[in-house]
Amino acid sequence: MKKWIVMLLLALLLFGSVIGFNLMKQKGIAEYMANMPEPEFPVTIVETQSTNWVPAIEAIGFIEPNQGVTITTETSGVINKIDFESGSTVKTDQPLVSLDSDVEIANLKSSEARLPAAKAKYARYQGLYQKGSISKEAYDDAEASYFSLSADIESLKATIERRTIKAPFDGVVGLRNVFLGQYIQPGDDIVRLEDTTLMKLRFTVPQTDISDIHLGQDIEIFVDAYPETPFSGKISAIEPAVSYQSGLVQVQADIPNNEGQLRSGMFARAHIILPTLENQITLPQTAITFTLYGDNVYLVGKDDNGDLRVRQSVVKVGERKGEVVHILDGVKAGDTVVTSGQVRLSNDAKVRIVESNALEAPAETPML
């Protein structure tokens, strides 16, 4: 019996020691946490200032030439002369390709040889008819023969003219698709001709933006081939009807192409420039925390003890340009806004301002 009592006392003593140790441990942790200094989170900041903001309507489209056509032929035949080189500049009515027209020229000479006799016969029969020496039928036959032969001559001249394919306007030709001695048929592609002195951009804008656009309005476009080079132009035409299916309206802009950098078919991003807004607030996009419940930023200020603390502020975001965003509401000039380090922040969190260039874009994109 004494043996069991001793064992029970030992068990109670062991469990009491464990419980006492855990209570002492928890008390120690609580005292350590109570005496531990408040954490400071490192952040980078920006001081907001009033600036001018140039709003723009964003759109995309494809570039077209001022005039562009694929040169072809109306008649079939063998090419006996090519008067241009691939990529050359041509003028209006400059011959490009000539087809063999020996048969047509021979027929023209034959008809022209018969014309004087037909004309003399017509004039003679006209005088005889006026005197009543011949019938009206004989006079009509002579008249029809003369005018029919004249018409045949004009038709042969037009046929010979069509066998010389000419440039319809000034421009630059592309790569020729035909060769000397080749037999071509109507519709065969000879070469592409484009007038690239002035390029056109067609794009669409929502019907809600119609009130903000007008003829002659300035526009800038950017293409992937020259991503840092803006090309300036003006709106030249606005479609009078809105598509009832999409609610979009088509717009056309003229873009001068003085240096020949723009090519038809290029994909372009358009910025329709709107009137400048003064005294506006802009922030780096990294300063905005985008959530399903709204967009917000962290404002930095000092508490009663002089420590830096943050306060969350809901903002209304407007247009974005690159890494900069236009703030419509929620931040005023002179506010100090956190630009990085927001992940661990909450209202009234203590922060420490640090210098960092991690958000700056590198001068060159690193190679993979």
Secondary structure per residue as TSV (DSSP state, phi and psi in degrees):
chain	resnum	aa	ss	phi	psi
A	1	M	-	360.0	-43.1
A	2	K	H	-63.2	-34.0
A	3	K	H	-62.4	-41.7
A	4	W	H	-68.6	-35.6
A	5	I	H	-65.5	-41.2
A	6	V	H	-63.3	-43.5
A	7	M	H	-63.2	-39.5
A	8	L	H	-64.6	-41.6
A	9	L	H	-63.8	-40.1
A	10	L	H	-63.7	-40.5
A	11	A	H	-64.5	-42.2
A	12	L	H	-65.0	-38.8
A	13	L	H	-64.5	-39.6
A	14	L	H	-65.7	-48.5
A	15	F	H	-65.1	-37.0
A	16	G	H	-64.6	-37.4
A	17	S	H	-63.8	-42.5
A	18	V	H	-63.8	-46.0
A	19	I	H	-63.8	-41.9
A	20	G	H	-63.1	-40.6
A	21	F	H	-62.3	-43.2
A	22	N	H	-64.7	-38.7
A	23	L	H	-65.5	-40.9
A	24	M	H	-65.4	-38.6
A	25	K	H	-63.4	-46.6
A	26	Q	H	-63.0	-38.8
A	27	K	H	-64.8	-39.6
A	28	G	H	-65.4	-42.2
A	29	I	H	-63.0	-42.5
A	30	A	H	-63.3	-42.6
A	31	E	H	-65.2	-37.6
A	32	Y	H	-65.7	-45.2
A	33	M	H	-64.6	-35.9
A	34	A	H	-68.6	-33.9
A	35	N	H	-91.9	-6.2
A	36	M	S	-72.1	136.3
A	37	P	-	-66.2	151.7
A	38	E	-	-66.0	134.1
A	39	P	-	-69.1	144.8
A	40	E	-	-112.3	127.7
A	41	F	E	-98.4	128.9
A	42	P	E	-73.3	134.7
A	43	V	E	-141.5	158.8
A	44	T	E	-108.2	152.1
A	45	I	E	-133.0	169.1
A	46	V	E	-143.0	139.9
A	47	E	E	-90.6	121.4
A	48	T	-	-76.3	143.5
A	49	Q	-	-137.9	152.6
A	50	S	E	-73.4	138.5
A	51	T	E	-148.9	167.6
A	52	N	E	-86.2	139.4
A	53	W	E	-123.8	128.3
A	54	V	-	-102.6	99.7
A	55	P	-	-71.4	159.4
A	56	A	E	-151.9	151.7
A	57	I	E	-94.1	125.1
A	58	E	E	-89.6	140.0
A	59	A	E	-153.6	163.9
A	60	I	E	-130.9	154.7
A	61	G	E	-171.8	-174.4
A	62	F	E	-121.4	143.1
A	63	I	E	-82.1	138.2
A	64	E	E	-123.0	154.0
A	65	P	E	-76.4	163.6
A	66	N	E	-59.8	-44.0
A	67	Q	E	-143.5	141.1
A	68	G	E	-154.0	136.0
A	69	V	E	-152.8	147.9
A	70	T	E	-93.2	115.1
A	71	I	E	-70.0	131.7
A	72	T	-	-139.7	-169.7
A	73	T	-	-126.0	151.4
A	74	E	S	-90.0	-20.5
A	75	T	S	-126.5	161.4
A	76	S	-	-94.1	156.9
A	77	G	E	164.3	-179.9
A	78	V	E	-98.8	132.0
A	79	I	E	-73.8	124.8
A	80	N	E	-116.1	-0.9
A	81	K	E	-161.1	134.7
A	82	I	E	-123.9	121.2
A	83	D	-	-109.3	25.8
A	84	F	-	-148.3	161.9
A	85	E	-	-116.1	150.5
A	86	S	T	-56.9	131.5
A	87	G	T	81.3	7.0
A	88	S	-	-85.9	162.8
A	89	T	E	-93.6	133.4
A	90	V	E	-124.3	159.9
A	91	K	-	-108.7	163.5
A	92	T	T	-58.6	134.2
A	93	D	T	69.0	11.2
A	94	Q	-	-72.8	129.4
A	95	P	E	-62.5	135.2
A	96	L	E	-108.5	-51.5
A	97	V	E	-138.6	138.3
A	98	S	E	-118.9	134.0
A	99	L	E	-98.0	153.8
A	100	D	-	-60.1	124.8
A	101	S	-	-132.2	30.6
A	102	D	H	-61.4	-40.8
A	103	V	H	-65.7	-44.7
A	104	E	H	-64.7	-38.2
A	105	I	H	-67.0	-39.3
A	106	A	H	-64.3	-43.0
A	107	N	H	-63.6	-36.5
A	108	L	H	-64.7	-43.3
A	109	K	H	-63.8	-38.7
A	110	S	H	-63.4	-43.5
A	111	S	H	-68.6	-39.9
A	112	E	H	-65.9	-30.6
A	113	A	H	-68.7	-32.1
A	114	R	H	-84.4	-13.2
A	115	L	H	-65.1	-45.2
A	116	P	H	-58.1	-42.1
A	117	A	H	-65.2	-41.2
A	118	A	H	-65.6	-37.4
A	119	K	H	-68.5	-41.0
A	120	A	H	-65.6	-39.6
A	121	K	H	-64.8	-40.9
A	122	Y	H	-64.0	-43.1
A	123	A	H	-65.6	-41.2
A	124	R	H	-65.1	-43.9
A	125	Y	H	-67.4	-29.4
A	126	Q	H	-64.2	-42.7
A	127	G	H	-67.8	-40.5
A	128	L	H	-66.8	-36.1
A	129	Y	H	-67.3	-37.1
A	130	Q	H	-65.7	-29.2
A	131	K	H	-86.3	-8.2
A	132	G	T	82.5	20.5
A	133	S	-	-87.2	-19.0
A	134	I	S	-130.4	165.5
A	135	S	-	-79.8	163.9
A	136	K	H	-63.8	-34.3
A	137	E	H	-64.4	-43.4
A	138	A	H	-65.4	-39.2
A	139	Y	H	-65.5	-42.1
A	140	D	H	-64.6	-37.1
A	141	D	H	-64.7	-41.6
A	142	A	H	-66.8	-38.8
A	143	E	H	-66.0	-44.7
A	144	A	H	-63.9	-40.5
A	145	S	H	-62.6	-41.8
A	146	Y	H	-67.5	-49.1
A	147	F	H	-69.7	-33.0
A	148	S	H	-65.5	-42.3
A	149	L	H	-66.0	-38.7
A	150	S	H	-62.5	-40.4
A	151	A	H	-67.2	-37.8
A	152	D	H	-62.2	-40.1
A	153	I	H	-63.0	-44.7
A	154	E	H	-62.6	-38.2
A	155	S	H	-65.3	-41.6
A	156	L	H	-65.9	-38.3
A	157	K	H	-63.6	-41.5
A	158	A	H	-66.1	-37.5
A	159	T	H	-64.5	-43.1
A	160	I	H	-64.7	-38.9
A	161	E	H	-63.6	-39.7
A	162	R	H	-68.1	-21.3
A	163	R	T	-80.4	-2.0
A	164	T	E	-111.1	107.8
A	165	I	E	-83.5	123.9
A	166	K	E	-115.5	161.5
A	167	A	-	-75.0	126.9
A	168	P	S	-75.6	-18.2
A	169	F	S	-159.1	167.4
A	170	D	S	-67.5	142.0
A	171	G	E	174.3	-166.7
A	172	V	E	-118.3	131.3
A	173	V	E	-90.8	154.1
A	174	G	-	-92.4	-139.3
A	175	L	-	-87.8	127.4
A	176	R	-	-74.5	143.0
A	177	N	-	-108.6	10.3
A	178	V	-	-129.0	165.7
A	179	F	-	-136.0	159.2
A	180	L	T	-61.1	132.3
A	181	G	T	86.1	-1.5
A	182	Q	-	-78.3	141.4
A	183	Y	E	-90.6	122.7
A	184	I	E	-120.0	156.4
A	185	Q	-	-120.7	163.1
A	186	P	T	-55.6	131.4
A	187	G	T	98.3	-13.1
A	188	D	-	-68.2	136.1
A	189	D	-	-72.8	128.8
A	190	I	-	-100.4	-54.6
A	191	V	E	-166.1	156.2
A	192	R	E	-92.7	131.1
A	193	L	E	-120.4	128.7
A	194	E	E	-136.7	140.8
A	195	D	E	-95.4	104.9
A	196	T	E	-105.4	13.5
A	197	T	E	-66.8	-29.3
A	198	L	E	-135.4	124.1
A	199	M	E	-103.6	156.0
A	200	K	E	-121.9	141.7
A	201	L	E	-121.3	121.9
A	202	R	E	-104.1	131.8
A	203	F	E	-150.0	173.2
A	204	T	E	-122.9	149.1
A	205	V	E	-131.3	152.8
A	206	P	E	-63.8	150.6
A	207	Q	G	-63.2	-21.7
A	208	T	G	-68.8	-17.1
A	209	D	G	-99.2	4.2
A	210	I	G	-60.9	-35.5
A	211	S	G	-68.3	-15.2
A	212	D	G	-97.7	-3.0
A	213	I	-	-119.1	152.8
A	214	H	-	-158.2	164.7
A	215	L	T	-64.4	139.9
A	216	G	T	83.5	0.8
A	217	Q	-	-70.4	141.4
A	218	D	E	-69.2	146.7
A	219	I	E	-146.4	146.2
A	220	E	E	-122.7	140.4
A	221	I	E	-126.0	153.1
A	222	F	E	-129.4	138.4
A	223	V	E	-120.9	155.8
A	224	D	T	-65.4	-28.0
A	225	A	T	-67.3	-31.3
A	226	Y	E	-132.0	72.7
A	227	P	E	-62.8	-25.4
A	228	E	E	-99.5	1.8
A	229	T	E	-106.5	114.7
A	230	P	E	-83.2	140.1
A	231	F	E	-111.2	122.5
A	232	S	E	-93.6	148.2
A	233	G	E	-162.1	-166.9
A	234	K	E	-140.5	150.9
A	235	I	E	-70.3	127.0
A	236	S	E	-110.4	-19.2
A	237	A	E	-157.3	144.7
A	238	I	E	-129.7	126.7
A	239	E	-	-59.7	130.8
A	240	P	S	-72.1	-18.3
A	241	A	S	-113.0	146.2
A	242	V	-	-98.1	135.9
A	243	S	-	-66.5	119.2
A	244	Y	T	-71.3	-17.0
A	245	Q	T	-80.9	-38.2
A	246	S	T	-113.2	-16.9
A	247	G	-	74.2	20.0
A	248	L	E	-108.4	155.5
A	249	V	E	-124.9	138.9
A	250	Q	E	-83.9	140.4
A	251	V	E	-131.5	144.7
A	252	Q	E	-123.5	136.8
A	253	A	E	-124.6	143.9
A	254	D	E	-97.8	127.9
A	255	I	E	-121.1	110.8
A	256	P	E	-58.6	140.2
A	257	N	-	-123.7	55.2
A	258	N	T	-62.3	-35.5
A	259	E	T	-94.3	1.7
A	260	G	S	68.7	23.3
A	261	Q	-	-80.2	-29.4
A	262	L	-	-83.7	140.3
A	263	R	-	-125.8	146.6
A	264	S	T	-64.9	144.7
A	265	G	T	92.4	-9.9
A	266	M	-	-65.8	140.7
A	267	F	E	-79.6	134.1
A	268	A	E	-135.8	147.3
A	269	R	E	-106.7	125.5
A	270	A	E	-105.6	143.1
A	271	H	E	-123.5	107.5
A	272	I	E	-84.2	113.9
A	273	I	E	-78.7	127.8
A	274	L	-	-105.2	168.8
A	275	P	-	-57.5	144.3
A	276	T	-	-68.6	136.7
A	277	L	E	-101.9	129.2
A	278	E	E	-96.2	156.8
A	279	N	E	54.6	55.7
A	280	Q	E	-110.0	159.2
A	281	I	E	-107.5	131.6
A	282	T	E	-126.3	151.3
A	283	L	E	-139.9	155.5
A	284	P	E	-64.0	145.3
A	285	Q	G	-62.2	-25.6
A	286	T	G	-67.1	-17.8
A	287	A	G	-77.6	-16.0
A	288	I	-	-93.6	131.5
A	289	T	E	-100.7	110.2
A	290	F	E	-92.9	123.5
A	291	T	E	-134.7	168.8
A	292	L	T	-67.5	-20.0
A	293	Y	T	-98.5	1.3
A	294	G	E	136.0	168.8
A	295	D	E	-102.8	140.9
A	296	N	E	-147.3	164.6
A	297	V	E	-132.9	167.5
A	298	Y	E	-109.9	122.3
A	299	L	E	-97.3	137.3
A	300	V	E	-99.6	134.2
A	301	G	E	-152.5	170.2
A	302	K	E	-99.0	142.6
A	303	D	-	-90.1	-170.9
A	304	D	T	-64.5	-24.3
A	305	N	T	-91.8	0.8
A	306	G	S	85.9	5.3
A	307	D	-	-80.7	149.0
A	308	L	E	-84.2	125.6
A	309	R	E	-133.8	159.7
A	310	V	E	-110.9	152.0
A	311	R	E	-133.3	130.3
A	312	Q	E	-77.6	135.8
A	313	S	E	-133.5	129.7
A	314	V	E	-77.5	133.6
A	315	V	E	-122.7	157.0
A	316	K	E	-108.8	118.6
A	317	V	E	-96.0	136.8
A	318	G	E	-104.8	-132.5
A	319	E	E	-74.3	151.4
A	320	R	E	-118.2	141.9
A	321	K	E	-134.8	106.7
A	322	G	T	63.0	-120.6
A	323	E	T	-95.7	6.1
A	324	V	E	-113.7	141.8
A	325	V	E	-126.7	142.5
A	326	H	E	-87.1	124.1
A	327	I	E	-96.8	121.5
A	328	L	E	-89.1	-30.3
A	329	D	E	-160.8	151.2
A	330	G	S	109.9	-18.5
A	331	V	-	-137.1	139.8
A	332	K	-	-121.5	166.3
A	333	A	T	-60.5	137.7
A	334	G	T	95.1	-10.4
A	335	D	-	-72.2	148.8
A	336	T	E	-102.5	119.7
A	337	V	E	-116.8	137.4
A	338	V	E	-74.2	131.6
A	339	T	E	-106.8	-19.2
A	340	S	E	-155.8	154.5
A	341	G	-	94.8	16.3
A	342	Q	G	-76.1	-13.3
A	343	V	G	-57.7	-41.1
A	344	R	G	-97.1	7.1
A	345	L	-	-87.4	155.0
A	346	S	-	-149.2	172.9
A	347	N	T	-56.8	133.9
A	348	D	T	71.6	15.4
A	349	A	-	-73.1	144.7
A	350	K	B	-84.2	134.9
A	351	V	E	-128.9	162.4
A	352	R	E	-130.6	127.9
A	353	I	E	-80.8	129.9
A	354	V	-	-126.3	160.6
A	355	E	-	-98.0	133.5
A	356	S	-	-154.1	141.7
A	357	N	-	-110.5	20.8
A	358	A	T	-64.9	-25.9
A	359	L	T	-88.0	-7.6
A	360	E	S	-75.7	137.6
A	361	A	-	-71.4	136.3
A	362	P	-	-66.4	152.1
A	363	A	S	-63.2	-34.8
A	364	E	S	-130.5	142.0
A	365	T	-	-71.7	125.6
A	366	P	-	-64.4	142.9
A	367	M	-	-78.7	140.7
A	368	L	-	-80.5	360.0
